[in-house]
Amino acid sequence: MEEYSSSICGGLPPELCELLTKEQQNIKIRLEKRKWGREVTIIEGIDEREVDLKKLASQLKSRLATGGTAKNGRIELQGDHRHRVKDILAEMGFPPDNIIIIE
């Protein structure tokens, strides 16, 4: 008898499970103005139980050559990178239809 893992996907292969969890996430990318007119790109809606936010933030920072952090369940990147972040997340396997850029 096959023993199922106690994951959210109930016994599906890990690759399929990861794909399903990425498809269920609604990711919002928006721009926030900070002190002295600084712009910060905010990425919210990524499930931190399924995706390592610190690792994802690190990958985004190196691809965009910018500073940033992962905290409070969201990723903050210095500067306005909304459209480039959407393209990079789509390349990483997140469905483009679930990535919303808030203007």
C-alpha atoms as one frame of an Amber mdcrd trajectory, in Angstrom:
protein
   0.000   0.000   0.000   1.356   3.397  -1.002   1.834   5.921   1.763   0.731
   9.463   0.884   2.567  12.497   2.107   0.657  14.826   4.363   1.161  17.741
   1.992  -1.532  20.051   0.730  -1.731  18.160  -2.578  -2.579  14.832  -0.975
  -0.134  12.498  -2.680   0.479  14.249  -5.994   4.062  14.280  -7.264   6.079
  17.213  -5.824   6.557  18.843  -9.258   2.817  18.826  -9.946   2.072  20.027
  -6.425   4.459  22.973  -6.838   2.871  23.888 -10.168  -0.627  23.782  -8.669
   0.324  25.958  -5.711   1.939  28.530  -8.019  -1.221  28.610 -10.139  -3.422
  29.272  -7.111  -1.512  32.361  -5.996  -2.659  35.846  -6.960   0.429  38.018
  -6.955   0.073  41.785  -6.716   2.903  44.092  -7.750   2.594  47.758  -6.821
   4.693  50.850  -6.353   4.967  52.637  -3.034   6.398  56.112  -2.497   8.595
  56.432   0.556  10.330  59.245   2.347  12.059  61.804   0.105  10.281  60.507
  -3.010  11.952  57.097  -3.050  10.082  54.418  -4.983   9.767  50.842  -3.735
   8.285  47.938  -5.694   6.107  45.766  -3.428   5.338  42.137  -4.337   2.537
  40.533  -2.304   0.442  37.383  -2.495   3.188  34.762  -2.749   2.507  31.947
  -0.278   5.545  31.815   1.998   4.742  28.227   3.023   5.291  27.112  -0.577
   7.963  29.550  -1.801  11.077  30.690   0.077  10.565  34.468  -0.020  14.139
  35.260   1.023  15.536  33.096  -1.765  13.100  34.568  -4.318  13.946  38.106
  -3.163  17.640  37.313  -3.540  17.096  36.051  -7.102  15.053  39.128  -8.023
  17.612  41.498  -6.503  20.471  39.948  -8.461  18.484  39.845 -11.736  17.417
  43.493 -11.327  20.710  44.733  -9.828  18.921  46.444  -6.957  18.582  46.275
  -3.201  15.589  44.965  -1.313  14.251  42.691   1.384  11.675  40.026   2.190
   9.627  40.769   5.281   6.055  40.568   6.573   5.098  38.095   3.838   6.095
  40.401   0.999   9.121  41.366  -1.073  10.289  44.980  -1.297  12.669  46.077
  -4.052  14.261  49.506  -4.326  13.091  51.387  -7.415  10.252  50.920  -9.920
  10.605  47.389 -11.354   6.922  46.440 -11.702   6.928  45.273 -15.330  10.330
  43.568 -15.205   9.334  41.703 -12.016   6.207  40.373 -13.752   8.335  39.076
 -16.663  10.873  37.448 -14.322   8.176  35.790 -12.178   6.540  34.442 -15.353
   9.911  32.972 -16.406  10.172  31.310 -12.963   6.914  29.434 -13.511   4.305
  31.717 -11.949   1.302  32.040 -14.311   1.307  35.523 -15.937  -2.502  35.670
 -15.670  -2.225  35.559 -11.857   0.302  38.418 -11.669  -1.451  41.773 -11.366
   0.366  45.081 -11.696  -1.402  47.801  -9.732  -0.740  51.151 -11.413
